[in-house]
């Protein structure tokens, strides 16, 4: 399979994630969209690692680091959303700034 197929898949995934981040009002869906964007980056890293000038594992290792950061981001994001939901009983992204007061 050529590298352009992987890049096209990654571009489609990233575009869907970007659309979700920009249009969704539910904060959980925004977090899911960010995860989708990070997975698109992982597909790029692995594809460039496989088809790069030097076929090495650098992209795979960076992909593992990205997965680790994404897991930490999801855990912290869900914890913040649970705290917000307990206080305001909503997960609407427009009302999150009201948590500061």
VENGIHU-V969797 format. One record per backbone hydrogen bond with DSSP energy under -1.0 kcal/mol. CO is the residue of the C=O (numbers start at 1). NH is the residue of the N-H. E is the energy in kcal/mol with one decimal. If there is no record, write none. Layout:
# VENGIHU-V969797
co->CO nh->NH e->E
co->CO nh->NH e->E
This chain:
# VENGIHU-V969797
co->2 nh->5 e->-1.0
co->3 nh->7 e->-2.3
co->4 nh->8 e->-2.3
co->5 nh->9 e->-2.3
co->6 nh->10 e->-2.5
co->7 nh->11 e->-2.3
co->8 nh->12 e->-2.3
co->9 nh->13 e->-2.6
co->10 nh->14 e->-2.6
co->11 nh->15 e->-2.3
co->12 nh->16 e->-2.4
co->13 nh->17 e->-2.4
co->14 nh->18 e->-2.7
co->15 nh->19 e->-2.4
co->16 nh->20 e->-2.1
co->17 nh->21 e->-2.3
co->18 nh->22 e->-2.2
co->19 nh->23 e->-1.8
co->20 nh->24 e->-1.9
co->25 nh->93 e->-4.0
co->26 nh->30 e->-1.6
co->27 nh->31 e->-2.0
co->28 nh->32 e->-2.2
co->29 nh->33 e->-2.1
co->30 nh->34 e->-2.1
co->31 nh->35 e->-2.1
co->32 nh->36 e->-2.0
co->33 nh->37 e->-2.0
co->34 nh->38 e->-2.2
co->35 nh->39 e->-2.1
co->36 nh->40 e->-1.7
co->37 nh->41 e->-1.7
co->38 nh->42 e->-1.9
co->39 nh->43 e->-2.0
co->40 nh->44 e->-1.9
co->41 nh->45 e->-2.6
co->42 nh->46 e->-2.4
co->43 nh->47 e->-2.3
co->44 nh->48 e->-2.8
co->45 nh->49 e->-1.8
co->46 nh->50 e->-2.2
co->47 nh->51 e->-2.6
co->54 nh->56 e->-1.4
co->57 nh->61 e->-2.2
co->58 nh->62 e->-2.5
co->59 nh->63 e->-2.0
co->60 nh->64 e->-1.8
co->61 nh->65 e->-1.9
co->62 nh->66 e->-2.3
co->63 nh->67 e->-2.3
co->64 nh->68 e->-2.0
co->65 nh->69 e->-2.4
co->66 nh->70 e->-2.5
co->67 nh->71 e->-2.1
co->68 nh->72 e->-2.1
co->69 nh->73 e->-2.6
co->70 nh->74 e->-2.4
co->71 nh->75 e->-2.2
co->72 nh->76 e->-2.4
co->73 nh->77 e->-2.6
co->74 nh->78 e->-2.6
co->75 nh->79 e->-2.0
co->76 nh->80 e->-2.3
co->77 nh->81 e->-2.3
co->78 nh->82 e->-2.5
co->79 nh->83 e->-2.1
co->80 nh->84 e->-2.4
co->81 nh->85 e->-2.7
co->82 nh->86 e->-2.1
co->83 nh->87 e->-1.4
co->84 nh->88 e->-2.8
co->85 nh->89 e->-2.0
co->91 nh->27 e->-2.8
co->92 nh->95 e->-1.0
co->95 nh->98 e->-1.0
co->96 nh->99 e->-1.8
co->97 nh->100 e->-1.0
